[in-house]
Amino acid sequence: MSKLLEAQPRRVETIEPGAVQLVQITDCHIFASADEKLRGLNTRRSFEAVKAAVADNAGDPDILLATGDLSQDGSADSYRYLAGQFDDLGVPTFWLPGNHDDSAVLEKNFTGKQIDAARQILAGCWHIVMLDSTIRGEVHGRVAEAQLAFLDAALQQYPDRHALVCLHHQALETGSEWIDLKGLRDADQLRARLARHRNIRAVLWGHVHQEFHRSIDGVEWMSTPSSCVQFKPGSKEFSIGEESPGYRYLRLNQDGSLETAVHRIESID
Ligand SMILES: [Fe+2]
């Protein structure tokens, strides 16, 4: 896809004018093999359990967001499997890459009737901007000048819409020292750039495999549990969390406010 096409917004029609229902699923870490496990957890089975929970409990979402680390091994088969799974839900699905993804393989294979690589989405009164914070071969992230310029241009195009900005890496430190060291190296620059725009309502990411939500000066800063392995909140060193996999539901209101909740599946082996 050309840079120009990437920048084109896709208008998503919503059932209820003004309110947009959105589900974020993140850090699926799918393998090419159906039997492979991450830290003892079969990531396909946990994804399918999260998907069933979305189908059963998330109402009738207008949009699904897949915010990176869709694959653990960057394989074509992992993306093809996951594309079929997302397509089953029958909801327009937008994605951005994470540090475990191979962007070229992802773009080529994570395709389907419902899957769209657009980097801007217009929905209700909202404008959703999808950033790429990955650096090839690195765990940590960076938005760098090209992405910041894209963000500026995108936001300037729709100053009257409420904006939700999505990326893979954390835009704020989450309080887990080890993962914060593997976060967004230029988070200060991103926050400074966001502060120039008065219509930013929320920033949403994955990567940290845990729930986080802070409200600062009218902006909601949020991360979401992985659909597989959880990381223990507040841990100084790498530590697996006991919580179940989950997803985040968001209702984006016409007035720029939002309601959100994290839902976790009951249990998984
Ligand atoms: Fe991840």
Boltz pocket constraint, residues with backbone or C-beta under 6 A from the ligand:
constraints:
  - pocket:
      binder: B
      contacts: [[A, 27], [A, 29], [A, 68], [A, 69], [A, 98], [A, 207], [A, 208], [A, 209], [A, 226]]
      max_distance: 6.0
